[in-house]
Amino acid sequence: MGMDVDLFKGIVGSFATGVTVVTASHGDNRQGMTVSSFASISLDPLLVMVSLRPSKETPQLITTSGRFAVNMLAAEQQAISNRFAYGDPEDLFDDVPLLHDDPPVIAGTIGYFVCRLVDTHEGGDHVLYMGEPIEGEMFEGSPLMYWRGSYR
């Protein structure tokens, strides 16, 4: 007998995380999604990981293009987080300032990585996307945090 799903979600939600928007593009198609399951994996070689539901459009673009960006949101970017979590996929990038287009890099963040897709691993109802950072930048500011179902 396994752990109760609601208890599991409550315990996981007790762990404060930063908030990212993972973006990808291929041709004229750009997509992104809000993701809190981001981690650095290795320093040699440099590797990061995001955990995504494969049924969404963003993971499909990552697989097709072989690249993705991890945008680490600043404290004042809660509206951007909500847009990429709940917004219409056709309008996600409307009025969102970008530093780069391919893959989309959001302006005003505390940092970003552009990654080359290295590997994927199935993990239940999610897929782990491992990427090698090939570009990135760090900016001043405080991170947008998520804890127990609320932004901090």
BADRENDREN-725549 format. One record per residue (C-alpha): residue in one letter; chain; x, y, z. Coordinates in steps of 0.001 Angstrom, whole numbers. Example, Ala and Ser with C-alpha at 12.3 -4.5 7.8 and 13.67 -1.06 7.14 Angstrom:
{"A"; "A"; {12300; -4500; 7800}}
{"S"; "A"; {13670; -1060; 7140}}
END
This chain:
{"M"; "A"; {0; 0; 0}}
{"G"; "A"; {1454; 3349; -1040}}
{"M"; "A"; {1230; 6800; 435}}
{"D"; "A"; {-1996; 8784; 130}}
{"V"; "A"; {-1789; 11183; -2856}}
{"D"; "A"; {-3151; 14162; -886}}
{"L"; "A"; {-580; 13618; 1879}}
{"F"; "A"; {2175; 13332; -728}}
{"K"; "A"; {1074; 16594; -2388}}
{"G"; "A"; {909; 18335; 1001}}
{"I"; "A"; {4422; 17274; 1945}}
{"V"; "A"; {5842; 18237; -1462}}
{"G"; "A"; {4015; 21586; -1238}}
{"S"; "A"; {5749; 22255; 2085}}
{"F"; "A"; {9056; 22486; 239}}
{"A"; "A"; {9542; 26077; -961}}
{"T"; "A"; {10664; 26324; -4573}}
{"G"; "A"; {11596; 28971; -7054}}
{"V"; "A"; {9292; 29484; -10019}}
{"T"; "A"; {10475; 29128; -13604}}
{"V"; "A"; {8913; 29378; -17022}}
{"V"; "A"; {10291; 26770; -19414}}
{"T"; "A"; {10066; 27872; -23043}}
{"A"; "A"; {10760; 26324; -26424}}
{"S"; "A"; {10245; 27219; -30057}}
{"H"; "A"; {10348; 25593; -33463}}
{"G"; "A"; {9729; 27644; -36586}}
{"D"; "A"; {6947; 30130; -35820}}
{"N"; "A"; {5606; 28089; -32901}}
{"R"; "A"; {6551; 29322; -29405}}
{"Q"; "A"; {5309; 27782; -26167}}
{"G"; "A"; {6039; 27977; -22478}}
{"M"; "A"; {4814; 26652; -19170}}
{"T"; "A"; {5262; 27511; -15504}}
{"V"; "A"; {7435; 24923; -13763}}
{"S"; "A"; {8640; 24616; -10177}}
{"S"; "A"; {10338; 21241; -10650}}
{"F"; "A"; {13724; 22516; -11856}}
{"A"; "A"; {17111; 21408; -10513}}
{"S"; "A"; {20802; 21565; -11247}}
{"I"; "A"; {22027; 17998; -11756}}
{"S"; "A"; {25768; 18078; -12451}}
{"L"; "A"; {28777; 20380; -12627}}
{"D"; "A"; {30833; 18047; -14829}}
{"P"; "A"; {29278; 18070; -17321}}
{"L"; "A"; {26968; 21001; -16631}}
{"L"; "A"; {23407; 19628; -16535}}
{"V"; "A"; {20007; 20878; -15413}}
{"M"; "A"; {16651; 19109; -15301}}
{"V"; "A"; {12993; 20071; -15596}}
{"S"; "A"; {10060; 17737; -14993}}
{"L"; "A"; {7139; 18269; -17403}}
{"R"; "A"; {3846; 16641; -18347}}
{"P"; "A"; {4509; 15293; -21851}}
{"S"; "A"; {958; 15993; -23053}}
{"K"; "A"; {1589; 19763; -23129}}
{"E"; "A"; {2875; 21596; -26220}}
{"T"; "A"; {6103; 22871; -24626}}
{"P"; "A"; {7629; 19391; -24099}}
{"Q"; "A"; {6748; 18475; -27674}}
{"L"; "A"; {8604; 21566; -28938}}
{"I"; "A"; {11596; 20728; -26726}}
{"T"; "A"; {11784; 17274; -28283}}
{"T"; "A"; {11367; 18648; -31822}}
{"S"; "A"; {13825; 21551; -31497}}
{"G"; "A"; {16345; 19939; -29142}}
{"R"; "A"; {16558; 23193; -27131}}
{"F"; "A"; {14761; 24923; -24288}}
{"A"; "A"; {15129; 27896; -21960}}
{"V"; "A"; {14620; 27982; -18206}}
{"N"; "A"; {13553; 31487; -17132}}
{"M"; "A"; {13915; 32027; -13358}}
{"L"; "A"; {11169; 34471; -12430}}
{"A"; "A"; {11717; 37543; -10257}}
{"A"; "A"; {9471; 38282; -7271}}
{"E"; "A"; {7462; 40837; -9246}}
{"Q"; "A"; {6676; 38398; -12103}}
{"Q"; "A"; {3740; 36573; -10523}}
{"A"; "A"; {1458; 37653; -13398}}
{"I"; "A"; {3837; 36026; -15901}}
{"S"; "A"; {3839; 32841; -13830}}
{"N"; "A"; {30; 32773; -13840}}
{"R"; "A"; {-140; 33493; -17567}}
{"F"; "A"; {2119; 30559; -18437}}
{"A"; "A"; {318; 28300; -15951}}
{"Y"; "A"; {-3284; 29088; -16914}}
{"G"; "A"; {-3274; 31286; -20037}}
{"D"; "A"; {-4421; 30604; -23569}}
{"P"; "A"; {-1547; 28901; -25442}}
{"E"; "A"; {-2224; 31178; -28436}}
{"D"; "A"; {-1642; 34378; -26399}}
{"L"; "A"; {1119; 33404; -23954}}
{"F"; "A"; {3782; 35741; -25315}}
{"D"; "A"; {1539; 38758; -26015}}
{"D"; "A"; {3041; 41792; -24229}}
{"V"; "A"; {5767; 39652; -22578}}
{"P"; "A"; {9143; 41359; -23166}}
{"L"; "A"; {11792; 38978; -24489}}
{"L"; "A"; {15586; 39119; -24555}}
{"H"; "A"; {15777; 36379; -27225}}
{"D"; "A"; {13274; 34600; -29465}}
{"D"; "A"; {14713; 31128; -30095}}
{"P"; "A"; {14068; 29745; -27591}}
{"P"; "A"; {12130; 32578; -25929}}
{"V"; "A"; {14002; 34199; -23029}}
{"I"; "A"; {11823; 36413; -20835}}
{"A"; "A"; {13135; 39845; -19803}}
{"G"; "A"; {13101; 40954; -16161}}
{"T"; "A"; {13978; 37574; -14654}}
{"I"; "A"; {16720; 36907; -12095}}
{"G"; "A"; {18436; 34571; -14539}}
{"Y"; "A"; {18042; 32143; -17391}}
{"F"; "A"; {19649; 29168; -19094}}
{"V"; "A"; {19352; 28211; -22735}}
{"C"; "A"; {19883; 24457; -22876}}
{"R"; "A"; {20600; 21793; -25441}}
{"L"; "A"; {18428; 18734; -24784}}
{"V"; "A"; {20707; 15890; -23704}}
{"D"; "A"; {18349; 13163; -22509}}
{"T"; "A"; {14843; 12360; -21332}}
{"H"; "A"; {13633; 9900; -18710}}
{"E"; "A"; {10060; 8825; -18065}}
{"G"; "A"; {8989; 9332; -14469}}
{"G"; "A"; {5365; 8302; -13970}}
{"D"; "A"; {3034; 10942; -15420}}
{"H"; "A"; {5973; 13299; -16124}}
{"V"; "A"; {9097; 13229; -18275}}
{"L"; "A"; {12450; 14508; -17008}}
{"Y"; "A"; {14196; 16680; -19590}}
{"M"; "A"; {17940; 16961; -18995}}
{"G"; "A"; {19707; 19843; -20650}}
{"E"; "A"; {23228; 21144; -21050}}
{"P"; "A"; {23298; 24925; -20466}}
{"I"; "A"; {24909; 26537; -23517}}
{"E"; "A"; {24052; 30126; -22617}}
{"G"; "A"; {22839; 31962; -19542}}
{"E"; "A"; {22837; 35167; -17617}}
{"M"; "A"; {22246; 36241; -14012}}
{"F"; "A"; {20508; 39488; -12982}}
{"E"; "A"; {19846; 41381; -9752}}
{"G"; "A"; {16605; 40839; -7861}}
{"S"; "A"; {14736; 38480; -5586}}
{"P"; "A"; {13174; 35224; -6788}}
{"L"; "A"; {9486; 34442; -7068}}
{"M"; "A"; {8878; 31616; -4594}}
{"Y"; "A"; {6038; 29105; -4229}}
{"W"; "A"; {5160; 27441; -925}}
{"R"; "A"; {2058; 25556; 212}}
{"G"; "A"; {-28; 26681; -2722}}
{"S"; "A"; {865; 30383; -2589}}
{"Y"; "A"; {3459; 32734; -4001}}
{"R"; "A"; {5970; 34213; -1550}}
END
